[in-house]
Amino acid sequence: MAVCYRHQDRETGVSCSNCGNPICPDCMTATPVGMRCPDCSRQKTQVRTMRNVHVEPTVAYVLIAINVLMYFGQQAAGGNAVYRDFVLYGPLVADGEWYRLLTAGFLHGGLFHLLLNMYALYFLGRMLEPSLGHVRFGAIYFAALLAGSFGAVLLDPDTPVVGASTAIFGLLGAAIVMARNRGIDIMASGLGPILIINLLITFFPGFNISVGGHLGGLVGGVLAALAVEAVATRRRSAVPAVIACAVIAVASVVAAVAYTTAKFAV
């Protein structure tokens, strides 16, 4: 295990989210983008160099761009063909159209639906991606998305489902896991209240929200974050974290296909 860069006699599994130096509890400073070492926490102006340019949440921006482009594709297609061809719907998954478990996460039911989800993705992307790195952030996103798709078909397989909120609930769950592991008060940070409010909205009747999708995404994101944090304490490479997230994603797909196939088998 790595040792603190300022206290060589103390082992630690936490690294500064800016420079990457290992830091012990006495050297940790909580910030909106993760734990910082004493040197980085004192920086008032960040100098963008090749060493720290990775903190820009590029993956989050790319995901936002894909969602926006898909929405305009929905609007441009005659008869809403894009929606029809890629929406998540249990019987069609059972017929072999497994790709819908992924593609539905990039479709939206309206402009407000899109804007709400993209703002949440922007907010959580700027919070998480600089600390996790591009690869880990993307791995958690897709693990949560596919886990949310499984949750959606598990609880309500006969209802068409679209939206990035399955993955966004997963990112929120991941943010809570990471904050808790770094000693940040969940309620004081605002993450706890945000989760509670969103869960209340999810269960409130009349909003036409996929309860299974949100809960599945939340569980998937929490599991993925726990796995990522666990392997990060042992190895700095992103490969084990990606493998752990891939296991969650593949298991979600297999479970969704198995369930829908059994339910809608003729």
C-alpha positions as a printed NumPy array, in Angstrom:
array([[  0.   ,   0.   ,   0.   ],
       [  1.163,   3.539,  -0.719],
       [  2.38 ,   5.821,   2.064],
       [  1.51 ,   9.463,   2.654],
       [  3.839,  11.77 ,   0.739],
       [  4.24 ,  13.949,   3.857],
       [  4.235,  11.191,   6.494],
       [  6.27 ,   8.257,   5.265],
       [  5.283,   6.054,   8.213],
       [  1.552,   6.136,   7.412],
       [ -0.053,   3.85 ,   4.843],
       [ -3.063,   5.179,   2.916],
       [ -5.392,   4.218,   0.103],
       [ -6.452,   7.786,  -0.672],
       [ -4.786,  10.05 ,  -3.233],
       [ -5.124,  13.775,  -3.897],
       [ -7.77 ,  14.285,  -6.592],
       [ -5.583,  16.938,  -8.26 ],
       [ -1.944,  15.823,  -8.186],
       [ -2.385,  12.147,  -7.261],
       [ -0.061,  12.166,  -4.236],
       [ -1.03 ,   9.624,  -1.527],
       [ -2.408,  11.408,   1.541],
       [ -3.224,  10.266,   5.088],
       [ -6.245,  11.512,   7.09 ],
       [ -4.231,  14.357,   8.666],
       [ -3.345,  15.663,   5.196],
       [ -6.812,  15.406,   3.627],
       [ -8.847,  18.494,   2.798],
       [-12.395,  17.872,   1.543],
       [-13.333,  19.823,  -1.605],
       [-16.245,  19.593,  -4.085],
       [-14.008,  17.555,  -6.401],
       [-12.669,  15.111,  -3.836],
       [ -9.903,  15.053,  -1.254],
       [ -6.952,  17.369,  -1.816],
       [ -3.458,  17.391,  -0.33 ],
       [ -2.33 ,  20.45 ,   1.675],
       [ -0.393,  21.876,  -1.301],
       [ -3.257,  21.614,  -3.805],
       [ -5.906,  22.778,  -1.335],
       [ -4.002,  26.063,  -0.945],
       [ -4.001,  26.746,  -4.69 ],
       [ -6.288,  29.646,  -5.511],
       [ -5.817,  29.522,  -9.282],
       [ -5.358,  26.268, -11.116],
       [ -2.653,  26.298, -13.755],
       [ -3.702,  24.098, -16.648],
       [ -0.794,  21.986, -17.771],
       [ -0.472,  18.549, -19.334],
       [ -0.259,  17.217, -15.795],
       [ -3.697,  18.406, -14.682],
       [ -5.666,  18.963, -17.894],
       [ -7.368,  15.618, -17.213],
       [ -9.564,  17.263, -14.578],
       [-11.847,  18.616, -17.32 ],
       [-14.95 ,  16.351, -17.316],
       [-14.593,  15.403, -20.976],
       [-16.571,  12.158, -20.766],
       [-19.527,  13.947, -19.176],
       [-19.486,  16.526, -21.981],
       [-19.371,  13.795, -24.628],
       [-22.303,  11.986, -23.008],
       [-24.289,  15.238, -22.919],
       [-23.535,  15.825, -26.599],
       [-24.695,  12.302, -27.525],
       [-27.942,  12.735, -25.596],
       [-28.636,  16.09 , -27.241],
       [-27.898,  14.739, -30.716],
       [-30.162,  11.753, -30.106],
       [-32.948,  14.075, -28.993],
       [-32.701,  16.141, -32.172],
       [-32.594,  12.884, -34.124],
       [-35.855,  11.91 , -32.443],
       [-37.425,  15.214, -33.454],
       [-36.177,  15.03 , -37.041],
       [-37.234,  11.426, -37.679],
       [-40.642,  11.081, -39.26 ],
       [-43.152,   9.295, -37.066],
       [-40.673,   9.328, -34.15 ],
       [-38.801,   6.408, -35.694],
       [-35.739,   6.832, -33.48 ],
       [-37.856,   6.511, -30.349],
       [-39.653,   3.463, -31.721],
       [-36.475,   1.698, -32.792],
       [-34.427,   2.235, -29.617],
       [-36.853,   2.535, -26.67 ],
       [-36.528,  -0.03 , -23.862],
       [-39.474,  -2.409, -23.972],
       [-39.466,  -5.813, -22.288],
       [-41.127,  -7.915, -25.021],
       [-38.695,  -6.599, -27.644],
       [-35.708,  -7.368, -25.413],
       [-37.086, -10.888, -25.135],
       [-37.198, -11.025, -28.955],
       [-33.446, -10.497, -29.103],
       [-33.217,  -6.698, -29.32 ],
       [-30.825,  -6.512, -26.373],
       [-29.301,  -3.243, -27.57 ],
       [-32.381,  -1.444, -26.256],
       [-31.038,  -1.91 , -22.735],
       [-28.315,   0.582, -23.698],
       [-29.874,   2.832, -26.33 ],
       [-32.902,   3.778, -24.221],
       [-30.536,   5.604, -21.869],
       [-29.814,   8.143, -24.619],
       [-33.441,   8.934, -25.51 ],
       [-35.798,  11.379, -23.789],
       [-39.523,  11.935, -23.703],
       [-39.38 ,  15.703, -24.166],
       [-37.232,  18.823, -23.974],
       [-37.765,  19.356, -20.244],
       [-36.874,  15.714, -19.587],
       [-33.663,  16.171, -21.571],
       [-32.677,  19.474, -19.94 ],
       [-33.281,  18.176, -16.418],
       [-31.167,  15.074, -16.981],
       [-28.385,  16.94 , -18.769],
       [-28.094,  19.506, -15.985],
       [-27.79 ,  16.676, -13.459],
       [-25.182,  14.95 , -15.638],
       [-23.225,  18.207, -15.949],
       [-23.338,  18.782, -12.182],
       [-22.336,  15.241, -11.237],
       [-19.78 ,  15.01 , -14.031],
       [-17.941,  18.084, -12.765],
       [-18.041,  16.671,  -9.257],
       [-16.955,  13.094,  -9.975],
       [-14.928,  12.873, -13.172],
       [-11.983,  15.026, -11.999],
       [-11.601,  12.758,  -8.978],
       [-12.271,   9.423, -10.69 ],
       [-10.647,  10.077, -14.028],
       [-12.249,   9.644, -17.445],
       [-12.173,   5.849, -17.628],
       [-13.528,   5.097, -14.153],
       [-16.253,   7.722, -14.507],
       [-17.394,   6.3  , -17.831],
       [-17.311,   2.756, -16.449],
       [-19.562,   3.678, -13.507],
       [-21.935,   5.553, -15.834],
       [-22.528,   2.593, -18.138],
       [-22.687,   0.071, -15.293],
       [-25.416,   2.179, -13.67 ],
       [-27.259,   2.669, -16.965],
       [-27.474,  -1.062, -17.663],
       [-28.334,  -1.872, -14.06 ],
       [-31.136,   0.679, -14.345],
       [-32.394,  -0.977, -17.519],
       [-32.537,  -4.29 , -15.684],
       [-34.464,  -2.653, -12.854],
       [-36.909,  -1.132, -15.342],
       [-37.77 ,  -4.421, -17.069],
       [-37.811,  -6.256, -13.747],
       [-40.467,  -4.058, -12.128],
       [-42.456,  -3.024, -15.184],
       [-41.455,  -4.919, -18.337],
       [-44.613,  -3.96 , -20.277],
       [-43.93 ,  -0.204, -20.101],
       [-41.626,   1.576, -22.598],
       [-38.771,   3.373, -20.811],
       [-36.352,   6.107, -21.949],
       [-34.016,   8.538, -20.235],
       [-30.526,   9.029, -18.845],
       [-31.864,   9.227, -15.289],
       [-31.021,   5.562, -14.669],
       [-27.313,   6.358, -15.094],
       [-27.658,   9.706, -13.296],
       [-29.139,   8.02 , -10.224],
       [-26.113,   5.732, -10.37 ],
       [-23.741,   8.696, -10.449],
       [-25.54 ,  10.209,  -7.462],
       [-25.137,   6.94 ,  -5.582],
       [-21.45 ,   6.866,  -6.534],
       [-20.992,  10.445,  -5.298],
       [-22.491,   9.505,  -1.933],
       [-20.22 ,   6.462,  -1.623],
       [-17.125,   8.502,  -2.446],
       [-18.08 ,  11.356,  -0.111],
       [-18.742,   8.958,   2.748],
       [-15.402,   7.214,   2.223],
       [-13.648,  10.585,   2.449],
       [-15.309,  11.63 ,   5.659],
       [-17.625,  14.198,   4.063],
       [-20.988,  14.7  ,   5.77 ],
       [-23.609,  13.436,   3.293],
       [-26.41 ,  15.664,   4.548],
       [-24.272,  18.787,   4.957],
       [-22.811,  18.361,   1.471],
       [-26.295,  18.384,  -0.053],
       [-25.988,  14.932,  -1.613],
       [-28.26 ,  13.304,   0.956],
       [-31.111,  15.82 ,   0.545],
       [-30.811,  15.639,  -3.255],
       [-31.152,  11.849,  -3.157],
       [-34.116,  11.986,  -0.762],
       [-35.945,  14.567,  -2.893],
       [-35.366,  12.587,  -6.078],
       [-36.545,   9.356,  -4.471],
       [-39.715,  11.091,  -3.254],
       [-40.351,  12.37 ,  -6.787],
       [-39.678,   8.887,  -8.173],
       [-42.396,   7.331,  -6.009],
       [-44.859,  10.221,  -6.341],
       [-47.848,   9.135,  -8.464],
       [-48.585,  10.871, -11.742],
       [-45.016,  11.657, -12.854],
       [-44.742,   8.64 , -15.189],
       [-41.313,   7.74 , -13.797],
       [-39.707,   4.3  , -14.025],
       [-39.28 ,   3.333, -10.381],
       [-37.318,   0.238, -11.347],
       [-35.054,   2.242, -13.626],
       [-34.159,   4.749, -10.923],
       [-33.692,   2.168,  -8.176],
       [-31.727,  -0.155, -10.446],
       [-29.452,   2.663, -11.544],
       [-28.903,   3.758,  -7.946],
       [-27.989,   0.24 ,  -6.832],
       [-25.737,  -0.24 ,  -9.869],
       [-23.934,   3.038,  -9.251],
       [-23.413,   2.291,  -5.57 ],
       [-22.046,  -1.187,  -6.306],
       [-19.794,   0.14 ,  -9.064],
       [-18.439,   2.916,  -6.826],
       [-17.789,   0.488,  -3.97 ],
       [-15.875,  -1.761,  -6.373],
       [-13.914,   1.14 ,  -7.863],
       [-13.   ,   2.482,  -4.418],
       [-11.975,  -0.982,  -3.212],
       [ -9.599,  -1.666,  -6.083],
       [ -8.265,   1.915,  -6.   ],
       [ -6.831,   1.288,  -2.541],
       [ -4.717,  -1.524,  -3.974],
       [ -3.86 ,  -0.486,  -7.515],
       [ -3.576,   2.834,  -9.274],
       [ -4.395,   1.29 , -12.677],
       [ -7.938,   1.839, -13.943],
       [ -8.113,  -1.665, -15.457],
       [ -9.373,  -3.513, -12.331],
       [-12.028,  -0.817, -11.805],
       [-13.217,  -1.144, -15.398],
       [-13.375,  -4.925, -15.066],
       [-15.461,  -4.626, -11.891],
       [-17.892,  -2.231, -13.585],
       [-18.022,  -4.469, -16.664],
       [-19.031,  -7.405, -14.475],
       [-21.931,  -5.372, -13.074],
       [-22.954,  -4.253, -16.568],
       [-22.789,  -7.735, -18.095],
       [-24.632,  -9.271, -15.152],
       [-27.389,  -6.673, -15.566],
       [-27.76 ,  -7.434, -19.27 ],
       [-27.792, -11.197, -18.724],
       [-30.357, -10.878, -15.931],
       [-32.578,  -8.568, -18.   ],
       [-32.505, -10.861, -21.026],
       [-33.119, -13.973, -18.924],
       [-36.044, -12.381, -17.094],
       [-37.785, -10.955, -20.149],
       [-37.244, -14.156, -22.11 ],
       [-38.817, -16.206, -19.342],
       [-41.706, -13.796, -18.905],
       [-42.631, -13.377, -22.551],
       [-41.771, -16.848, -23.814],
       [-44.551, -18.199, -25.994]])
